[in-house]
């Protein structure tokens, strides 16, 4: 009789019975998912923020480059820019590091324009607003072998040195002082008074000839008949009293003082000079001109014999009159002359 193998006992587990892992997953999967999201955000958000910050930095840098007119190439060179635009950039982005650089470039621009007082004010603002920034706080500036200074300190020192140099070389920038007993003449014009002082110690003959004309009333009623804006106004022609306008500038004796001049007297702004026609050997006997800007190209050609002491606003009013071909349409009249 055949023998049968005993059946193997099989146990079938219920599907309701779960492992501990499954139970934990089912219970905490939401929390785990949130944690995973948090970790992902924690990784990606800083990267995203860094990317945004870098993009913003590059955008601001491009804007600053445009404002500052940087050169191109590996070594950038600052060519300057608009000081008001750089100031506005620094104000708008004062929470950004580039704002301090914009302010520093503004200082450099003002220095290039020789606006030393404005440059100093901007440097003080740079230190006050961005005092922690290295460009404001570090002593980078100064002569190679001298003490290093911060930017505003360097500007102050340079201004003091420049002022001292200009004082020592004053003759390069203005005429010598008048003598203590210098004669003075007041022209009362239709646009206001002008007072001039005369260099009686340096060109006495020219001064005495001018004073005689003033005392004799030669200039009363004459007009300033020639105006070169930004250069000079010219008067003293007796033809302007009653002569036809086309003769203005041609009247009066051309036989003025001969051979007297002082090389120390130059045609700085506000100088009183005897008119000399092109090619003439002598100054004109009556006509004179007042410079409204430095006219040093005339040094050696015309004789400076005085300077304006009062009446800058009158001079500006005369110079700003409507002009056609150098001839004023409403010329100022010398109504009275007084030797003081």
DABELBEL-V73162 format. One record per residue. N is the residue number from 0. RES is the residue in one small letter. PHI is phi in whole degrees, -180 to 180 (NA if undefined). D_LAST is the distance of its C-alpha to the last C-alpha in Angstrom with 1 decimal. Layout:
n=N res=RES phi=PHI d_last=D_LAST
n=N res=RES phi=PHI d_last=D_LAST
//
This chain:
n=0 res=x phi=NA d_last=164.5
n=1 res=x phi=-71 d_last=160.9
n=2 res=x phi=-95 d_last=158.4
n=3 res=x phi=-103 d_last=155.1
n=4 res=x phi=-73 d_last=151.8
n=5 res=x phi=-64 d_last=150.5
n=6 res=x phi=-64 d_last=147.5
n=7 res=x phi=-78 d_last=144.0
n=8 res=x phi=-79 d_last=142.3
n=9 res=x phi=-117 d_last=139.0
n=10 res=x phi=-109 d_last=136.5
n=11 res=x phi=-100 d_last=134.1
n=12 res=x phi=-78 d_last=130.8
n=13 res=x phi=-72 d_last=129.4
n=14 res=x phi=-72 d_last=126.1
n=15 res=x phi=-79 d_last=124.8
n=16 res=x phi=-84 d_last=124.8
n=17 res=x phi=-119 d_last=121.4
n=18 res=x phi=-76 d_last=120.1
n=19 res=x phi=-63 d_last=117.5
n=20 res=x phi=-62 d_last=114.9
n=21 res=x phi=-61 d_last=115.5
n=22 res=x phi=-66 d_last=115.3
n=23 res=x phi=-67 d_last=111.9
n=24 res=x phi=-61 d_last=110.6
n=25 res=x phi=-64 d_last=111.7
n=26 res=x phi=-78 d_last=110.3
n=27 res=x phi=-118 d_last=106.9
n=28 res=x phi=-66 d_last=106.1
n=29 res=x phi=-66 d_last=103.3
n=30 res=x phi=-63 d_last=101.7
n=31 res=x phi=-65 d_last=102.1
n=32 res=x phi=-64 d_last=100.7
n=33 res=x phi=-63 d_last=97.6
n=34 res=x phi=-64 d_last=97.3
n=35 res=x phi=-64 d_last=97.5
n=36 res=x phi=-63 d_last=94.8
n=37 res=x phi=-63 d_last=92.6
n=38 res=x phi=-63 d_last=93.1
n=39 res=x phi=-62 d_last=92.3
n=40 res=x phi=-63 d_last=89.2
n=41 res=x phi=-61 d_last=88.2
n=42 res=x phi=-84 d_last=88.5
n=43 res=x phi=-79 d_last=87.0
n=44 res=x phi=-62 d_last=84.2
n=45 res=x phi=-59 d_last=82.2
n=46 res=x phi=-64 d_last=82.8
n=47 res=x phi=-64 d_last=81.6
n=48 res=x phi=-65 d_last=78.6
n=49 res=x phi=-63 d_last=77.7
n=50 res=x phi=-63 d_last=78.0
n=51 res=x phi=-63 d_last=75.7
n=52 res=x phi=-62 d_last=73.2
n=53 res=x phi=-66 d_last=73.3
n=54 res=x phi=-62 d_last=72.9
n=55 res=x phi=-66 d_last=69.9
n=56 res=x phi=-62 d_last=68.4
n=57 res=x phi=-64 d_last=68.8
n=58 res=x phi=-66 d_last=67.3
n=59 res=x phi=-65 d_last=64.2
n=60 res=x phi=-63 d_last=64.0
n=61 res=x phi=-62 d_last=64.1
n=62 res=x phi=-65 d_last=61.4
n=63 res=x phi=-65 d_last=59.3
n=64 res=x phi=-60 d_last=59.9
n=65 res=x phi=-67 d_last=58.7
n=66 res=x phi=-68 d_last=55.6
n=67 res=x phi=-94 d_last=54.9
n=68 res=x phi=57 d_last=55.8
n=69 res=x phi=-68 d_last=58.3
n=70 res=x phi=-74 d_last=59.7
n=71 res=x phi=-108 d_last=63.5
n=72 res=x phi=106 d_last=66.2
n=73 res=x phi=-67 d_last=67.6
n=74 res=x phi=-101 d_last=64.3
n=75 res=x phi=-77 d_last=61.8
n=76 res=x phi=-123 d_last=58.1
n=77 res=x phi=-81 d_last=55.4
n=78 res=x phi=-94 d_last=53.0
n=79 res=x phi=108 d_last=50.8
n=80 res=x phi=161 d_last=50.7
n=81 res=x phi=-89 d_last=48.8
n=82 res=x phi=-59 d_last=47.3
n=83 res=x phi=-61 d_last=47.6
n=84 res=x phi=-67 d_last=51.2
n=85 res=x phi=-67 d_last=52.1
n=86 res=x phi=-63 d_last=50.6
n=87 res=x phi=-65 d_last=52.7
n=88 res=x phi=-60 d_last=55.8
n=89 res=x phi=-63 d_last=55.4
n=90 res=x phi=-69 d_last=55.0
n=91 res=x phi=-69 d_last=58.0
n=92 res=x phi=-121 d_last=60.3
n=93 res=x phi=-65 d_last=59.1
n=94 res=x phi=-88 d_last=62.8
n=95 res=x phi=-108 d_last=63.5
n=96 res=x phi=-59 d_last=63.0
n=97 res=x phi=-67 d_last=61.2
n=98 res=x phi=-63 d_last=58.4
n=99 res=x phi=-65 d_last=57.1
n=100 res=x phi=-66 d_last=57.3
n=101 res=x phi=-61 d_last=55.3
n=102 res=x phi=-65 d_last=52.6
n=103 res=x phi=-65 d_last=52.6
n=104 res=x phi=-66 d_last=52.3
n=105 res=x phi=-60 d_last=49.3
n=106 res=x phi=-60 d_last=47.6
n=107 res=x phi=-62 d_last=48.4
n=108 res=x phi=-62 d_last=47.0
n=109 res=x phi=-65 d_last=43.7
n=110 res=x phi=-67 d_last=43.5
n=111 res=x phi=-63 d_last=44.2
n=112 res=x phi=-84 d_last=41.4
n=113 res=x phi=61 d_last=39.1
n=114 res=x phi=-99 d_last=38.6
n=115 res=x phi=-67 d_last=39.0
n=116 res=x phi=-65 d_last=38.0
n=117 res=x phi=-67 d_last=40.4
n=118 res=x phi=-64 d_last=43.1
n=119 res=x phi=-64 d_last=42.9
n=120 res=x phi=-62 d_last=43.3
n=121 res=x phi=-66 d_last=46.3
n=122 res=x phi=-67 d_last=47.8
n=123 res=x phi=-64 d_last=47.6
n=124 res=x phi=-65 d_last=49.2
n=125 res=x phi=-59 d_last=51.9
n=126 res=x phi=-69 d_last=52.8
n=127 res=x phi=-70 d_last=52.7
n=128 res=x phi=-89 d_last=54.9
n=129 res=x phi=-122 d_last=57.1
n=130 res=x phi=-60 d_last=57.1
n=131 res=x phi=-84 d_last=60.7
n=132 res=x phi=-72 d_last=60.4
n=133 res=x phi=-61 d_last=60.6
n=134 res=x phi=-70 d_last=57.5
n=135 res=x phi=-97 d_last=55.4
n=136 res=x phi=-100 d_last=57.2
n=137 res=x phi=-88 d_last=58.2
n=138 res=x phi=-81 d_last=56.0
n=139 res=x phi=-89 d_last=56.3
n=140 res=x phi=-108 d_last=52.8
n=141 res=x phi=137 d_last=51.1
n=142 res=x phi=-64 d_last=51.4
n=143 res=x phi=-57 d_last=54.8
n=144 res=x phi=-105 d_last=55.2
n=145 res=x phi=-109 d_last=52.8
n=146 res=x phi=-68 d_last=53.3
n=147 res=x phi=-87 d_last=54.2
n=148 res=x phi=-134 d_last=52.2
n=149 res=x phi=-72 d_last=52.4
n=150 res=x phi=-61 d_last=50.3
n=151 res=x phi=-68 d_last=47.6
n=152 res=x phi=-65 d_last=47.6
n=153 res=x phi=-64 d_last=47.3
n=154 res=x phi=-67 d_last=44.3
n=155 res=x phi=-61 d_last=42.4
n=156 res=x phi=-64 d_last=43.2
n=157 res=x phi=-66 d_last=42.1
n=158 res=x phi=-63 d_last=38.7
n=159 res=x phi=-65 d_last=38.2
n=160 res=x phi=-65 d_last=39.2
n=161 res=x phi=-66 d_last=37.0
n=162 res=x phi=-62 d_last=33.9
n=163 res=x phi=-65 d_last=34.8
n=164 res=x phi=-66 d_last=35.2
n=165 res=x phi=-65 d_last=31.9
n=166 res=x phi=-66 d_last=30.1
n=167 res=x phi=-69 d_last=31.9
n=168 res=x phi=-116 d_last=31.2
n=169 res=x phi=-58 d_last=27.7
n=170 res=x phi=-63 d_last=26.9
n=171 res=x phi=-81 d_last=29.4
n=172 res=x phi=-122 d_last=27.4
n=173 res=x phi=-157 d_last=23.7
n=174 res=x phi=-73 d_last=21.4
n=175 res=x phi=-60 d_last=20.6
n=176 res=x phi=-67 d_last=17.9
n=177 res=x phi=-70 d_last=14.6
n=178 res=x phi=-65 d_last=14.5
n=179 res=x phi=-61 d_last=13.4
n=180 res=x phi=-103 d_last=10.9
n=181 res=x phi=-61 d_last=9.7
n=182 res=x phi=-64 d_last=6.6
n=183 res=x phi=-129 d_last=5.1
n=184 res=x phi=-130 d_last=5.6
n=185 res=x phi=-107 d_last=7.1
n=186 res=x phi=-97 d_last=10.6
n=187 res=x phi=-94 d_last=12.7
n=188 res=x phi=-105 d_last=16.1
n=189 res=x phi=-69 d_last=19.6
n=190 res=x phi=-116 d_last=20.1
n=191 res=x phi=128 d_last=17.0
n=192 res=x phi=-86 d_last=13.3
n=193 res=x phi=-135 d_last=12.3
n=194 res=x phi=-114 d_last=9.3
n=195 res=x phi=-121 d_last=9.8
n=196 res=x phi=-108 d_last=9.5
n=197 res=x phi=-116 d_last=11.0
n=198 res=x phi=-86 d_last=14.2
n=199 res=x phi=-68 d_last=13.7
n=200 res=x phi=-84 d_last=16.8
n=201 res=x phi=-109 d_last=19.1
n=202 res=x phi=-132 d_last=18.5
n=203 res=x phi=-63 d_last=16.7
n=204 res=x phi=-68 d_last=18.3
n=205 res=x phi=-64 d_last=17.3
n=206 res=x phi=-66 d_last=13.6
n=207 res=x phi=-65 d_last=13.8
n=208 res=x phi=-63 d_last=15.8
n=209 res=x phi=-66 d_last=13.4
n=210 res=x phi=-63 d_last=10.4
n=211 res=x phi=-61 d_last=13.0
n=212 res=x phi=-62 d_last=14.1
n=213 res=x phi=-65 d_last=10.9
n=214 res=x phi=-67 d_last=10.6
n=215 res=x phi=-81 d_last=14.4
n=216 res=x phi=78 d_last=14.3
n=217 res=x phi=-66 d_last=16.5
n=218 res=x phi=-98 d_last=15.6
n=219 res=x phi=-66 d_last=15.8
n=220 res=x phi=90 d_last=19.2
n=221 res=x phi=-77 d_last=19.8
n=222 res=x phi=-117 d_last=21.4
n=223 res=x phi=-81 d_last=21.7
n=224 res=x phi=-95 d_last=25.1
n=225 res=x phi=-132 d_last=26.4
n=226 res=x phi=-132 d_last=26.8
n=227 res=x phi=-114 d_last=28.8
n=228 res=x phi=-59 d_last=29.2
n=229 res=x phi=78 d_last=29.0
n=230 res=x phi=-133 d_last=27.4
n=231 res=x phi=-164 d_last=24.2
n=232 res=x phi=-123 d_last=22.6
n=233 res=x phi=-123 d_last=22.1
n=234 res=x phi=-150 d_last=20.2
n=235 res=x phi=94 d_last=19.0
n=236 res=x phi=-90 d_last=22.4
n=237 res=x phi=-64 d_last=22.7
n=238 res=x phi=-64 d_last=26.2
n=239 res=x phi=-77 d_last=25.1
n=240 res=x phi=-76 d_last=24.1
n=241 res=x phi=-140 d_last=27.7
n=242 res=x phi=-80 d_last=29.8
n=243 res=x phi=-66 d_last=32.5
n=244 res=x phi=-54 d_last=31.6
n=245 res=x phi=-70 d_last=33.9
n=246 res=x phi=-97 d_last=31.7
n=247 res=x phi=-65 d_last=28.5
n=248 res=x phi=99 d_last=27.5
n=249 res=x phi=-108 d_last=29.4
n=250 res=x phi=-91 d_last=27.1
n=251 res=x phi=83 d_last=24.8
n=252 res=x phi=-72 d_last=25.6
n=253 res=x phi=-90 d_last=26.8
n=254 res=x phi=-89 d_last=26.4
n=255 res=x phi=-92 d_last=23.3
n=256 res=x phi=-69 d_last=22.8
n=257 res=x phi=-107 d_last=26.1
n=258 res=x phi=75 d_last=27.2
n=259 res=x phi=-111 d_last=23.9
n=260 res=x phi=-164 d_last=23.6
n=261 res=x phi=-132 d_last=23.8
n=262 res=x phi=-64 d_last=26.6
n=263 res=x phi=-76 d_last=24.9
n=264 res=x phi=-95 d_last=22.3
n=265 res=x phi=-125 d_last=24.1
n=266 res=x phi=-85 d_last=23.8
n=267 res=x phi=-78 d_last=23.6
n=268 res=x phi=-57 d_last=22.7
n=269 res=x phi=87 d_last=19.0
n=270 res=x phi=-84 d_last=18.5
n=271 res=x phi=-106 d_last=16.5
n=272 res=x phi=-136 d_last=19.1
n=273 res=x phi=-76 d_last=20.0
n=274 res=x phi=-73 d_last=23.1
n=275 res=x phi=-131 d_last=26.3
n=276 res=x phi=-67 d_last=29.4
n=277 res=x phi=-56 d_last=32.6
n=278 res=x phi=88 d_last=34.4
n=279 res=x phi=-76 d_last=31.7
n=280 res=x phi=-90 d_last=31.1
n=281 res=x phi=-118 d_last=27.5
n=282 res=x phi=-70 d_last=24.4
n=283 res=x phi=-67 d_last=23.7
n=284 res=x phi=-70 d_last=21.5
n=285 res=x phi=-121 d_last=19.5
n=286 res=x phi=-75 d_last=20.5
n=287 res=x phi=-141 d_last=19.0
n=288 res=x phi=-145 d_last=20.0
n=289 res=x phi=-115 d_last=19.0
n=290 res=x phi=-82 d_last=21.9
n=291 res=x phi=-104 d_last=23.4
n=292 res=x phi=-160 d_last=25.9
n=293 res=x phi=-63 d_last=26.8
n=294 res=x phi=-129 d_last=27.6
n=295 res=x phi=-68 d_last=28.9
n=296 res=x phi=-67 d_last=31.4
n=297 res=x phi=-91 d_last=28.5
n=298 res=x phi=-59 d_last=28.0
n=299 res=x phi=88 d_last=28.9
n=300 res=x phi=-104 d_last=28.7
n=301 res=x phi=-121 d_last=25.0
n=302 res=x phi=-98 d_last=22.2
n=303 res=x phi=-80 d_last=19.7
n=304 res=x phi=-135 d_last=16.4
n=305 res=x phi=-167 d_last=14.1
n=306 res=x phi=-149 d_last=14.6
n=307 res=x phi=-75 d_last=13.9
n=308 res=x phi=-105 d_last=12.5
n=309 res=x phi=-144 d_last=13.1
n=310 res=x phi=110 d_last=15.3
n=311 res=x phi=-60 d_last=18.6
n=312 res=x phi=-67 d_last=20.6
n=313 res=x phi=-65 d_last=18.9
n=314 res=x phi=-59 d_last=19.7
n=315 res=x phi=-64 d_last=23.2
n=316 res=x phi=-65 d_last=23.6
n=317 res=x phi=-67 d_last=22.9
n=318 res=x phi=-66 d_last=25.1
n=319 res=x phi=-85 d_last=27.9
n=320 res=x phi=-64 d_last=28.3
n=321 res=x phi=-57 d_last=31.8
n=322 res=x phi=-130 d_last=32.1
n=323 res=x phi=-127 d_last=35.0
n=324 res=x phi=54 d_last=35.3
n=325 res=x phi=83 d_last=31.6
n=326 res=x phi=-101 d_last=30.6
n=327 res=x phi=-69 d_last=29.1
n=328 res=x phi=-78 d_last=31.2
n=329 res=x phi=-134 d_last=28.4
n=330 res=x phi=-67 d_last=25.2
n=331 res=x phi=-70 d_last=21.8
n=332 res=x phi=-107 d_last=19.9
n=333 res=x phi=-82 d_last=16.3
n=334 res=x phi=-84 d_last=16.2
n=335 res=x phi=-158 d_last=12.7
n=336 res=x phi=-130 d_last=9.6
n=337 res=x phi=-132 d_last=6.1
n=338 res=x phi=-87 d_last=3.8
n=339 res=x phi=-91 d_last=0.0
//
